[in-house]
Each structure stands twice: as C-alpha cells, then as structure tokens.
C-alpha cells in the first residue's frame, strides 16, 4: 500500500532517494540504484547528439544495478526501447516524449512505477496490459488515445493518472472498467473530458483516498463521490459552485 505522502504527491515526488542533479556524459555515471539522465535538448551538433544517445542506449540495458530512471528532457523511441531492456528497472519517469510505440513493455514483469508525460504520438496502450508488477501508472496527453480500457485490466494498481497537459485536454471515452481496480488509492484526471461524463464507476473504489479532477463535469457527479468511505483529498470537499462563490467573495472584498 502507498503512504499518505505518496498518495498526495505521487510516488515520484515523495521519493527522497533521487539525486539532485542529472548527468549527461557516460563518464559521469557511478553505479547506483537511481539515475536522472539528461541526454537530449543539448546544445550539440546533430552528429554529437546522435553519438551521445547511441552510447547511452547501448549502455542502459547492461546496468543491472539501476532500479529507477528519470528522463527530464524529451525521450526518443530509441531511448525508451533501451530503458525497457534494463533487467531490473522498477521505475521509469518520462517528462515528455516523441515515442510512438510501447511494444517492449508487453512482457515486463519488473516495472512497478511508470510516468509517461506528454506523448501525443502514442498509437496504442495495449502493451501496458503486460505490466504484471505495475503499482502506479501516470499517463499524460495521449492525443491519439481515448479508450483506456486496457489500463483497467491492471488489477494491482494503487495509483492512476489519466491526465491532459496544461494546454491539451485528455479525452476519455468512459471510466467503465475502473471499478475493477479495487486497490486504487489515488486517481488523477487533470484537464480531462470524459465522453459520458459519469463518475458512477468510481463508486466501487472503497480504497480511494485522493481523487483529483478538472471541473469539466456536472456538479452532481462530484456529489456522488462523498459516499466513498476513504476519500478525503481532491474534489470532494467543495463543489465548483461553492468554489465560484468563494472566488466571488474574495473579489468583492478586494473591491470594497
């Protein structure tokens, strides 16, 4: 189970083991369990950039001591595929990417935590069904994906994010199926738009502690969530109507 800090901040931001600085050159690497790797968006010639990426992609699958990898810059398909071949990788954080395929995840039995930031070119999320050990999964701005039913087969999930980005709304056909994730402790739907606008599938998530969501839905949908026994963080404390009233009061006081 997740700690309260992990539920509130997500596993990534609650983990104190990450090194403060990223590295770029292979010569900077010291064997460790955690690595921040910054190898794209460099001020390099095209040739030098390619050589840098090629060298790391050759090395990564050999790093058996490495358990957590964070890419703070754009990830290419080559980089993603190399990371997926790492034998003991338990956590992979991708800030944003140009990758199209998740195929190398389809038989992964090790990965526990996966954050895939803005990745508008992803063509299918079906390979995610192969993540047998996954505990937290955070997906952001998958422009080509609206059917998230493959995710709802991952019965061991403790945390889930199906988020849009700051400027792009994530479209979701329905949440039907999410009720199968009965261990889920947090769910994030930031800047999302569910086609059927229904939160009914959430009403069976008795372990849900945090639900974070944009206000793109009828107020009565949020009211339903107040029946969830464990839910105490997110959009359940006040309605959007109440929030607007508070904002109006603040503006009015400033004008006096």
N, C-alpha and C positions, 0 to 999 in steps of 0.2 A: 504494500500500500504506500501511497505517497504521503510525505509530510505536509503539514499545513503550508509551509513556505513553498514547497514545490507546487502545491495546488494553486496558490495565489500568484506565483511568479513564473511558473513552468519550471521543469527540471533544469533547463539550461541556465536560467538566471539565478537559481537557488544554489547551484553547484559552486563551491568555493575553490575547487581544485584547478580551475583554468589558469594558465599562465597569463600575466598581464599583457605581454607583447606577442605579436605574431612574428614568425620568421619567414624568410623568403629563400635564402640560399641553402642548399643541401649541407654546406659546411657548418651552418649554424645549428643543425639538428643534433640534439643529445637524446639518447634513448629515454623515453618517458611514456606514461600512460595517456597524457593529454597533449594535444598539439593544435595551435592556431596557425594555419598555413595561408599566407598571403602571396599568391604567385600570378595573379592576373591584374589587369588595370595598372600595370607598371609603366614607367617612363622608359621603355625599351624599344629597340627596333623590332620589327616583326620577326626577324630571324632569331634574335636573342630571346624574345618572349616564347617562341616555339621551343627552343632548346631548354629553357627553364621548365616549361610544362612537361616536356618529354622526359626530362631527367627525373622529376618527381613522380610521374606516372609509372615509371619503371621501378622506382624505389618503394612506393607505398605498399604494394602487395607483399613485400618482403618484411614489413615491420610488424612482427608478431607481438611485440611488447605494447603496441599502440592500441588503446581501447576507445578513445574519444578524439574525434577530428572536427575542427571548426574551420570552415572556409568563409572569411569575412569579405571576400570580393567575388566577382562573377565566376561561376563554375561552368566549365565546358563539359561536353559529353565524355570526352577522354578522361577528364579528372574524375567525374562521377564514376565511370566504369572502373577506374583504378582503385578508388576508395571501396567500391563494392567487393573487390577481390582481396581486401585486407582480412586475414583469417580470424582476428579476434576483435573486430570493431563492434562495440556495443552502442556507440552514439555518434551520429553524423548530423552536423549542423551546416546547412547551406543558406547563406544570406539571400542570394538570388542566382538565377542560372539561365542558360540558353539550352539546357538539355531537352531532348525530345522523348527519350525512352528510359523506362525504369526496369528494363528487362532483367538486369543482373540481380535484382532483388527477389526474384520469384522463388528462389530456393534458399533464402537466407534464414538460418536458424539461430543467429547470434545477435543481430541488431535489436536493441531494446528501445532506443530513443532516436527519432528521426524528425528533423525540422527541415522542411523544404520551402524556402522563401520564394518570392515571386518567380514563377516559372511558367510563363504564358505559352510555351511551345509543347508542353507535355501532351502526348497524344492519347495515353491510356494509363489508368491507375490500377488495372487488373493485376499487374505483378505484385502489388502491395499485399495481395492475399497470401503470398508466400512467406510473409514475415511472421514466423511462428512464435518468436520471443518478444514481439513488439509490445511495449507498455505505454509509450506516449508517441503520438503521431500528430504533427502540425503541418498542415498544407496551406499555402497562401497563393492566391491569384493564379489559379489554373484555368486560364481563359477558355480552353477547349473542353473542359470537363464540367458537366452539370449532374451527372449520375454518380453519386458517391456510394452506391450500394456495395461495391467491393470492400470498402472500408468497414462497413457494418458487419462483416464476417469475422473481424478480428476480435474475438471474444475476450481476450486478455487485456484489452486496452484499459488503462487507468486515466489517460488524458488524451483529448482530441481537439484539434483546431481545424476548422474549415473556413478560412478567413479570406476576405478580399484584401487588397492593398489600400494605401491611402487614397489613390485616385481611381481604382478599379474595383467595382462590386463583384463579389463571387456569387455566381448564380448556382442555385441548388434546386434540383427537381423536387425533392421531398426528403424529410427526415425519417420516413418509414423504414424500419430496419434498425435504427439506432437503439431501439428498446432492447435489442439483443445484447447490447454492451452493458450488462448489468453490474459490472465492476467500475464503470466510469465515475471518476471523481471530479473531473472538470471538463467543460465543453465550451469552446470559443467559436463564435460565428460573427466575428467583427466584419463590418461592411459587407454583409451578405444579403441575398434576396432569395428566399425560398418560394418556389412557384406556387405551392398550395397554401403557404402562409400558416401552416399548422404546427403547433408545438405538442400536439397530443402524444406523439411517440416518446417524448421526454418524461411523461407522467409515470413511467415504469422504472425510471432510473433512481432508485431509492438510495443509492450511494453518492449521488451527485451533490457536491459541496459548492462548486462555483459554476455559474453559467454567465458568460459574457457575450453580449449580442448588441448589434445596432438596433435602433428603434424603428426598423422598417416594417413592423408588424402590428396588427390590431392590439389595442390595449388589453382586451380580454384574454389574449394568448399569454401575455405576461402574468395576468392574474391567476391563471391556471397553475403556474409554477409554484405558487405559495403553498400548495398542498404537498410538495416534496419534503420529506422529513429531514433530510440532511442539508438541504440547500440554504446557504446563508450569505453567499457572496455573489455579486453581479447585479443582474437586472430585476431582482425580486423585491428589493427594499422599497422602491418607489416606482410609480408608473411614469410614463413620459408626460402625461397630463400634469402630474404633480411636479415634475422637473421643470416644465414650462412655467408653471405657476411660481416656482422659486426664482427662476431667472427673471420673470416679470417683476417680482417684488424687489429684487436686487437693483434692477434698472430704475424702478420707481423711486427707491430710496436715494439713489445717486442723483436723481433729478431734483430732489427736494432741497 
